[in-house]
Amino acid sequence: MAPREEFLATVLPPALELATAYAASEGDPALFVTTMRRVVDESMQATDPSTATAQLLFGMSALCGILLDDLADHEGTDRAAVLAQVHRLYLAS
């Protein structure tokens, strides 16, 4: 396995678990909250909590990047345009 794929195989599972819980808890956020607490708690209980927390953050960032690239490809645009649209939709007043 190539280094990038090995890294992703290490950091993506918790990120995918959180994203799946988020998607499944549209009407009831309890599933997402419960999953978030468990995943964060697992990071804190790891042999090296700092590394486990960093891996969780890298996993979430990698998942965001993967989804951003897919959305940009689907829309026929680039990452910056997708992020600008997200900013306009969710942050601009």
C-alpha positions as CSV (number, residue, x, y, z in Angstrom):
1,M,0.0,0.0,0.0
2,A,1.3,3.4,-0.9
3,P,2.1,5.9,1.9
4,R,-0.9,8.1,1.1
5,E,-3.3,5.2,1.0
6,E,-1.9,3.8,4.2
7,F,-2.3,7.2,5.9
8,L,-5.9,7.5,4.7
9,A,-6.7,3.9,5.9
10,T,-5.4,5.0,9.3
11,V,-7.2,8.3,9.7
12,L,-10.4,8.0,7.6
13,P,-12.4,5.4,9.6
14,P,-13.4,7.6,12.5
15,A,-14.0,10.5,10.2
16,L,-16.3,8.4,8.0
17,E,-18.1,7.1,11.1
18,L,-18.8,10.6,12.3
19,A,-19.9,11.7,8.8
20,T,-22.2,8.7,8.6
21,A,-23.7,9.4,12.0
22,Y,-24.2,13.0,10.9
23,A,-26.0,11.9,7.7
24,A,-28.1,9.4,9.5
25,S,-29.2,11.8,12.3
26,E,-30.9,14.4,10.2
27,G,-34.1,14.4,12.2
28,D,-32.6,13.4,15.5
29,P,-29.0,14.6,16.4
30,A,-28.7,12.2,19.3
31,L,-26.9,9.6,17.1
32,F,-24.3,12.1,15.9
33,V,-23.8,13.5,19.5
34,T,-23.4,10.0,20.9
35,T,-21.0,9.0,18.1
36,M,-19.0,12.2,18.5
37,R,-18.6,11.7,22.2
38,R,-17.5,8.1,21.7
39,V,-15.0,8.8,19.0
40,V,-13.5,11.8,20.9
41,D,-13.4,9.7,24.1
42,E,-11.6,6.9,22.2
43,S,-9.0,9.5,21.1
44,M,-8.5,10.7,24.7
45,Q,-8.2,7.1,26.0
46,A,-5.6,6.1,23.4
47,T,-2.0,5.4,24.5
48,D,-1.0,8.7,22.9
49,P,-4.0,11.0,23.1
50,S,-2.3,13.8,21.2
51,T,-1.5,11.6,18.3
52,A,-5.0,10.1,18.3
53,T,-6.6,13.5,18.3
54,A,-4.3,14.7,15.5
55,Q,-5.3,11.6,13.5
56,L,-8.9,12.4,14.0
57,L,-8.4,16.0,12.8
58,F,-6.4,14.8,9.8
59,G,-9.1,12.3,9.0
60,M,-11.8,14.9,9.1
61,S,-9.7,17.2,7.0
62,A,-8.9,14.5,4.5
63,L,-12.6,13.6,4.3
64,C,-13.5,17.2,3.7
65,G,-10.8,17.4,1.0
66,I,-12.1,14.3,-0.7
67,L,-15.7,15.6,-0.7
68,L,-14.6,19.0,-1.8
69,D,-12.8,17.6,-4.8
70,D,-15.7,15.4,-5.7
71,L,-18.2,18.3,-5.5
72,A,-15.9,20.6,-7.5
73,D,-15.6,17.9,-10.2
74,H,-19.4,17.3,-10.2
75,E,-20.0,21.1,-10.5
76,G,-17.3,21.5,-13.1
77,T,-15.5,24.1,-11.0
78,D,-12.6,24.3,-8.7
79,R,-12.2,24.1,-4.9
80,A,-12.0,27.8,-4.4
81,A,-15.3,28.3,-6.1
82,V,-17.0,25.6,-4.0
83,L,-15.6,27.2,-0.8
84,A,-16.7,30.6,-1.9
85,Q,-20.2,29.3,-2.5
86,V,-20.3,27.6,1.0
87,H,-19.2,30.9,2.5
88,R,-21.9,32.8,0.7
89,L,-24.6,30.3,1.7
90,Y,-23.7,29.7,5.3
91,L,-21.6,32.6,6.6
92,A,-22.5,35.8,4.6
93,S,-25.2,37.8,6.1
